[in-house]
Amino acid sequence: MEPCFGLLLVSAAALIDADGRVLVQQRSQGALAGLWEFPGGKIEPGETPAGALVRELHEELGIDVEAACLAPAAFASEPLGARHLLLLLHVCRKWQGIPQPLEASALRWVRPVELHALDMPAPDRPLIGLLEALV
């Protein structure tokens, strides 16, 4: 087993609309290109998980979210070589604007049960059951 040299902290959102659907985005580049994931990204030095997510949702989707509207819901943990990914999932039901795929190749609104059929990164998969229970 390789030693863990550091945590990669990522904050992500399960945006849930009035019909109980969750927004996922398709990665357009990098090692995970083509996979569907919850929007969000790396927590930068000096940022809180909610602050990072407010920034990422604006950059990736063009929407504005107040930190108070982000409810911590779950986390996922996944080894990434010498690092370890800790994904912090928040649930959000209130935002301003219409999500647009500014950094993704596509967006989809799906029911939580439909997430099982999507090709998603390994850390996102354990979070599906939680979303099925919440919605």
CYANA upper distance limits for C-alpha pairs under 8 A (distance plus 0.5 A):
  2 GLU  CA     81 GLY  CA      7.77
  2 GLU  CA     82 ALA  CA      6.83
  3 PRO  CA     82 ALA  CA      6.76
  4 CYS  CA     82 ALA  CA      5.75
  4 CYS  CA     83 ARG  CA      5.82
  4 CYS  CA     84 HIS  CA      7.00
  5 PHE  CA     82 ALA  CA      6.16
  5 PHE  CA     83 ARG  CA      5.99
  5 PHE  CA     84 HIS  CA      8.44
  6 GLY  CA     82 ALA  CA      7.99
  6 GLY  CA     83 ARG  CA      5.60
  6 GLY  CA     84 HIS  CA      6.88
  7 LEU  CA     83 ARG  CA      6.25
  7 LEU  CA     84 HIS  CA      5.39
  7 LEU  CA     85 LEU  CA      6.39
  7 LEU  CA     86 LEU  CA      7.23
  8 LEU  CA     42 LYS  CA      7.78
  8 LEU  CA     83 ARG  CA      7.14
  8 LEU  CA     84 HIS  CA      6.33
  8 LEU  CA     85 LEU  CA      5.19
  8 LEU  CA     86 LEU  CA      6.60
  9 LEU  CA     42 LYS  CA      6.35
  9 LEU  CA     43 ILE  CA      6.16
  9 LEU  CA     85 LEU  CA      6.61
  9 LEU  CA     86 LEU  CA      5.60
  9 LEU  CA     87 LEU  CA      6.73
  9 LEU  CA     88 LEU  CA      8.14
 10 VAL  CA     40 GLY  CA      7.69
 10 VAL  CA     41 GLY  CA      5.70
 10 VAL  CA     42 LYS  CA      4.82
 10 VAL  CA     43 ILE  CA      6.04
 10 VAL  CA     49 PRO  CA      8.20
 10 VAL  CA     85 LEU  CA      7.76
 10 VAL  CA     86 LEU  CA      6.70
 10 VAL  CA     87 LEU  CA      5.31
 10 VAL  CA     88 LEU  CA      6.62
 11 SER  CA     40 GLY  CA      6.09
 11 SER  CA     41 GLY  CA      6.11
 11 SER  CA     42 LYS  CA      6.86
 11 SER  CA     43 ILE  CA      6.97
 11 SER  CA     49 PRO  CA      6.12
 11 SER  CA     50 ALA  CA      7.88
 11 SER  CA     52 ALA  CA      7.30
 11 SER  CA     53 LEU  CA      6.27
 11 SER  CA     87 LEU  CA      6.36
 11 SER  CA     88 LEU  CA      5.29
 11 SER  CA     89 LEU  CA      6.63
 11 SER  CA     90 HIS  CA      8.06
 12 ALA  CA     38 PHE  CA      6.41
 12 ALA  CA     39 PRO  CA      6.02
 12 ALA  CA     40 GLY  CA      4.60
 12 ALA  CA     41 GLY  CA      6.86
 12 ALA  CA     53 LEU  CA      6.95
 12 ALA  CA     87 LEU  CA      7.45
 12 ALA  CA     88 LEU  CA      6.54
 12 ALA  CA     89 LEU  CA      5.39
 12 ALA  CA     90 HIS  CA      6.67
 13 ALA  CA     38 PHE  CA      6.38
 13 ALA  CA     39 PRO  CA      6.21
 13 ALA  CA     40 GLY  CA      6.65
 13 ALA  CA     53 LEU  CA      7.83
 13 ALA  CA     70 LEU  CA      8.39
 13 ALA  CA     89 LEU  CA      6.08
 13 ALA  CA     90 HIS  CA      5.31
 13 ALA  CA     91 VAL  CA      6.20
 13 ALA  CA     92 CYS  CA      7.10
 14 ALA  CA     22 VAL  CA      6.53
 14 ALA  CA     23 LEU  CA      7.08
 14 ALA  CA     24 VAL  CA      8.40
 14 ALA  CA     38 PHE  CA      6.64
 14 ALA  CA     39 PRO  CA      8.02
 14 ALA  CA     89 LEU  CA      7.46
 14 ALA  CA     90 HIS  CA      6.61
 14 ALA  CA     91 VAL  CA      5.33
 14 ALA  CA     92 CYS  CA      6.62
 15 LEU  CA     22 VAL  CA      5.99
 15 LEU  CA     23 LEU  CA      6.02
 15 LEU  CA     91 VAL  CA      6.62
 15 LEU  CA     92 CYS  CA      5.38
 15 LEU  CA     93 ARG  CA      6.39
 16 ILE  CA     20 GLY  CA      6.26
 16 ILE  CA     21 ARG  CA      5.93
 16 ILE  CA     22 VAL  CA      5.16
 16 ILE  CA     23 LEU  CA      7.23
 16 ILE  CA     91 VAL  CA      7.75
 16 ILE  CA     92 CYS  CA      6.70
 16 ILE  CA     93 ARG  CA      5.59
 17 ASP  CA     21 ARG  CA      5.96
 17 ASP  CA     22 VAL  CA      7.15
 17 ASP  CA     93 ARG  CA      6.69
 18 ALA  CA     93 ARG  CA      8.32
 20 GLY  CA    111 ARG  CA      7.12
 20 GLY  CA    135 VAL  CA      6.23
 21 ARG  CA    109 TRP  CA      6.10
 21 ARG  CA    110 VAL  CA      5.47
 21 ARG  CA    111 ARG  CA      5.04
 21 ARG  CA    112 PRO  CA      7.22
 22 VAL  CA    109 TRP  CA      5.86
 22 VAL  CA    110 VAL  CA      5.83
 22 VAL  CA    111 ARG  CA      6.57
 22 VAL  CA    112 PRO  CA      6.97
 23 LEU  CA     38 PHE  CA      7.49
 23 LEU  CA     39 PRO  CA      8.41
 23 LEU  CA    107 LEU  CA      7.38
 23 LEU  CA    108 ARG  CA      6.19
 23 LEU  CA    109 TRP  CA      5.06
 23 LEU  CA    110 VAL  CA      7.02
 24 VAL  CA     36 TRP  CA      6.54
 24 VAL  CA     37 GLU  CA      5.82
 24 VAL  CA     38 PHE  CA      5.46
 24 VAL  CA     39 PRO  CA      7.04
 24 VAL  CA    107 LEU  CA      6.30
 24 VAL  CA    108 ARG  CA      5.97
 24 VAL  CA    109 TRP  CA      7.03
 24 VAL  CA    110 VAL  CA      8.15
 25 GLN  CA     36 TRP  CA      5.86
 25 GLN  CA     37 GLU  CA      5.95
 25 GLN  CA     38 PHE  CA      6.82
 25 GLN  CA     39 PRO  CA      6.83
 25 GLN  CA    101 PRO  CA      7.86
 25 GLN  CA    104 ALA  CA      6.56
 25 GLN  CA    105 SER  CA      7.97
 25 GLN  CA    106 ALA  CA      6.23
 25 GLN  CA    107 LEU  CA      4.94
 25 GLN  CA    108 ARG  CA      6.90
 26 GLN  CA     33 ALA  CA      7.89
 26 GLN  CA     34 GLY  CA      6.17
 26 GLN  CA     35 LEU  CA      5.97
 26 GLN  CA     36 TRP  CA      4.86
 26 GLN  CA     37 GLU  CA      6.86
 26 GLN  CA    104 ALA  CA      6.00
 26 GLN  CA    105 SER  CA      6.09
 26 GLN  CA    106 ALA  CA      5.72
 26 GLN  CA    107 LEU  CA      6.83
 27 ARG  CA     32 LEU  CA      6.88
 27 ARG  CA     33 ALA  CA      5.18
 27 ARG  CA     34 GLY  CA      5.71
 27 ARG  CA     35 LEU  CA      6.12
 27 ARG  CA     36 TRP  CA      6.88
 27 ARG  CA     37 GLU  CA      7.85
 27 ARG  CA    103 GLU  CA      8.39
 27 ARG  CA    104 ALA  CA      5.66
 27 ARG  CA    105 SER  CA      6.70
 27 ARG  CA    106 ALA  CA      8.35
 28 SER  CA     33 ALA  CA      5.47
 28 SER  CA     34 GLY  CA      6.61
 28 SER  CA    103 GLU  CA      7.79
 28 SER  CA    104 ALA  CA      5.70
 28 SER  CA    105 SER  CA      5.46
 29 GLN  CA     33 ALA  CA      5.02
 29 GLN  CA     34 GLY  CA      8.13
 32 LEU  CA    121 PRO  CA      7.76
 35 LEU  CA    118 LEU  CA      8.41
 35 LEU  CA    119 ASP  CA      5.90
 35 LEU  CA    120 MET  CA      5.63
 35 LEU  CA    121 PRO  CA      7.01
 36 TRP  CA    118 LEU  CA      7.11
 36 TRP  CA    119 ASP  CA      6.46
 36 TRP  CA    120 MET  CA      5.36
 36 TRP  CA    121 PRO  CA      7.78
 37 GLU  CA    120 MET  CA      6.33
 37 GLU  CA    121 PRO  CA      7.30
 37 GLU  CA    124 ASP  CA      7.30
 38 PHE  CA    124 ASP  CA      7.97
 39 PRO  CA     56 GLU  CA      8.21
 39 PRO  CA     57 LEU  CA      7.33
 39 PRO  CA     60 GLU  CA      7.84
 40 GLY  CA     53 LEU  CA      6.29
 40 GLY  CA     56 GLU  CA      5.86
 40 GLY  CA     57 LEU  CA      6.75
 40 GLY  CA     60 GLU  CA      8.17
 41 GLY  CA     52 ALA  CA      7.96
 41 GLY  CA     53 LEU  CA      7.56
 41 GLY  CA     56 GLU  CA      6.62
 42 LYS  CA     52 ALA  CA      7.77
 43 ILE  CA     47 GLU  CA      6.63
 43 ILE  CA     48 THR  CA      7.60
 43 ILE  CA     49 PRO  CA      6.70
 43 ILE  CA     52 ALA  CA      5.82
 43 ILE  CA     53 LEU  CA      8.39
 44 GLU  CA     52 ALA  CA      7.48
 47 GLU  CA     51 GLY  CA      6.33
 47 GLU  CA     52 ALA  CA      6.29
 48 THR  CA     52 ALA  CA      6.56
 49 PRO  CA     53 LEU  CA      6.74
 49 PRO  CA     88 LEU  CA      8.07
 50 ALA  CA     54 VAL  CA      6.68
 50 ALA  CA     67 ALA  CA      6.03
 50 ALA  CA     70 LEU  CA      7.29
 51 GLY  CA     55 ARG  CA      6.85
 51 GLY  CA     67 ALA  CA      7.05
 52 ALA  CA     56 GLU  CA      6.56
 53 LEU  CA     57 LEU  CA      6.41
 54 VAL  CA     58 HIS  CA      6.89
 54 VAL  CA     64 ASP  CA      7.53
 54 VAL  CA     65 VAL  CA      6.20
 54 VAL  CA     66 GLU  CA      7.32
 54 VAL  CA     67 ALA  CA      6.99
 55 ARG  CA     59 GLU  CA      6.74
 56 GLU  CA     60 GLU  CA      6.29
 56 GLU  CA     61 LEU  CA      8.46
 57 LEU  CA     61 LEU  CA      5.85
 57 LEU  CA     62 GLY  CA      7.08
 57 LEU  CA     63 ILE  CA      6.56
 57 LEU  CA     64 ASP  CA      7.58
 57 LEU  CA     65 VAL  CA      7.98
 58 HIS  CA     62 GLY  CA      4.91
 58 HIS  CA     63 ILE  CA      5.37
 58 HIS  CA     64 ASP  CA      6.23
 58 HIS  CA     65 VAL  CA      8.31
 59 GLU  CA    102 LEU  CA      7.76
 59 GLU  CA    103 GLU  CA      8.25
 60 GLU  CA    100 GLN  CA      8.19
 60 GLU  CA    101 PRO  CA      7.13
 60 GLU  CA    102 LEU  CA      5.69
 60 GLU  CA    103 GLU  CA      5.70
 60 GLU  CA    104 ALA  CA      7.82
 61 LEU  CA     98 ILE  CA      8.42
 61 LEU  CA     99 PRO  CA      5.30
 61 LEU  CA    100 GLN  CA      5.28
 61 LEU  CA    101 PRO  CA      6.12
 61 LEU  CA    102 LEU  CA      6.13
 61 LEU  CA    103 GLU  CA      8.02
 62 GLY  CA     97 GLY  CA      7.61
 62 GLY  CA     98 ILE  CA      7.91
 62 GLY  CA     99 PRO  CA      6.56
 62 GLY  CA    100 GLN  CA      6.69
 62 GLY  CA    102 LEU  CA      7.58
 63 ILE  CA     95 TRP  CA      7.12
 63 ILE  CA     96 GLN  CA      6.15
 63 ILE  CA     97 GLY  CA      5.43
 63 ILE  CA     98 ILE  CA      6.87
 63 ILE  CA     99 PRO  CA      6.38
 64 ASP  CA     95 TRP  CA      6.24
 64 ASP  CA     96 GLN  CA      5.55
 64 ASP  CA     97 GLY  CA      7.14
 65 VAL  CA     69 CYS  CA      7.33
 65 VAL  CA     70 LEU  CA      8.43
 65 VAL  CA     94 LYS  CA      7.66
 65 VAL  CA     95 TRP  CA      5.32
 65 VAL  CA     96 GLN  CA      6.98
 66 GLU  CA     70 LEU  CA      7.77
 66 GLU  CA     95 TRP  CA      7.92
 69 CYS  CA     92 CYS  CA      6.43
 69 CYS  CA     93 ARG  CA      7.77
 69 CYS  CA     94 LYS  CA      6.85
 69 CYS  CA     95 TRP  CA      8.41
 70 LEU  CA     90 HIS  CA      6.15
 70 LEU  CA     91 VAL  CA      6.28
 70 LEU  CA     92 CYS  CA      5.58
 71 ALA  CA     90 HIS  CA      5.65
 71 ALA  CA     91 VAL  CA      5.62
 71 ALA  CA     92 CYS  CA      6.94
 72 PRO  CA     88 LEU  CA      7.95
 72 PRO  CA     89 LEU  CA      6.75
 72 PRO  CA     90 HIS  CA      4.84
 72 PRO  CA     91 VAL  CA      6.94
 73 ALA  CA     88 LEU  CA      8.32
 73 ALA  CA     89 LEU  CA      6.17
 73 ALA  CA     90 HIS  CA      5.57
 73 ALA  CA     91 VAL  CA      6.63
 74 ALA  CA     88 LEU  CA      6.69
 74 ALA  CA     89 LEU  CA      5.71
 74 ALA  CA     90 HIS  CA      7.52
 74 ALA  CA    127 LEU  CA      7.69
 74 ALA  CA    130 LEU  CA      8.35
 75 PHE  CA     86 LEU  CA      7.38
 75 PHE  CA     87 LEU  CA      5.83
 75 PHE  CA     88 LEU  CA      4.99
 75 PHE  CA     89 LEU  CA      6.12
 75 PHE  CA    127 LEU  CA      8.15
 76 ALA  CA     85 LEU  CA      8.46
 76 ALA  CA     86 LEU  CA      6.38
 76 ALA  CA     87 LEU  CA      5.52
 76 ALA  CA     88 LEU  CA      7.23
 76 ALA  CA     89 LEU  CA      8.44
 76 ALA  CA    123 PRO  CA      6.12
 76 ALA  CA    124 ASP  CA      7.61
 76 ALA  CA    126 PRO  CA      7.54
 76 ALA  CA    127 LEU  CA      7.72
 77 SER  CA     84 HIS  CA      7.74
 77 SER  CA     85 LEU  CA      6.17
 77 SER  CA     86 LEU  CA      5.24
 77 SER  CA     87 LEU  CA      6.81
 77 SER  CA    123 PRO  CA      6.91
 78 GLU  CA     84 HIS  CA      6.41
 78 GLU  CA     85 LEU  CA      5.61
 78 GLU  CA     86 LEU  CA      7.20
 78 GLU  CA    122 ALA  CA      8.17
 78 GLU  CA    123 PRO  CA      6.44
 79 PRO  CA     83 ARG  CA      6.88
 79 PRO  CA     84 HIS  CA      4.91
 79 PRO  CA     85 LEU  CA      6.52
 80 LEU  CA     84 HIS  CA      5.64
 80 LEU  CA     85 LEU  CA      6.88
 87 LEU  CA    123 PRO  CA      7.68
100 GLN  CA    107 LEU  CA      7.95
101 PRO  CA    105 SER  CA      6.87
101 PRO  CA    106 ALA  CA      6.26
101 PRO  CA    107 LEU  CA      6.55
110 VAL  CA    114 GLU  CA      6.55
110 VAL  CA    115 LEU  CA      7.49
111 ARG  CA    115 LEU  CA      7.56
112 PRO  CA    116 HIS  CA      8.38
112 PRO  CA    128 ILE  CA      6.97
112 PRO  CA    129 GLY  CA      8.46
112 PRO  CA    131 LEU  CA      6.42
112 PRO  CA    132 GLU  CA      5.69
112 PRO  CA    135 VAL  CA      8.04
113 VAL  CA    128 ILE  CA      8.08
113 VAL  CA    132 GLU  CA      6.79
114 GLU  CA    118 LEU  CA      7.69
115 LEU  CA    128 ILE  CA      7.17
116 HIS  CA    125 ARG  CA      8.13
116 HIS  CA    128 ILE  CA      7.77
120 MET  CA    124 ASP  CA      6.92
120 MET  CA    125 ARG  CA      7.07
121 PRO  CA    125 ARG  CA      7.35
122 ALA  CA    126 PRO  CA      8.30
123 PRO  CA    127 LEU  CA      8.36
124 ASP  CA    128 ILE  CA      7.76
126 PRO  CA    130 LEU  CA      8.38
127 LEU  CA    131 LEU  CA      7.07
128 ILE  CA    132 GLU  CA      6.77
129 GLY  CA    133 ALA  CA      6.85
130 LEU  CA    134 LEU  CA      6.76
131 LEU  CA    135 VAL  CA      6.61
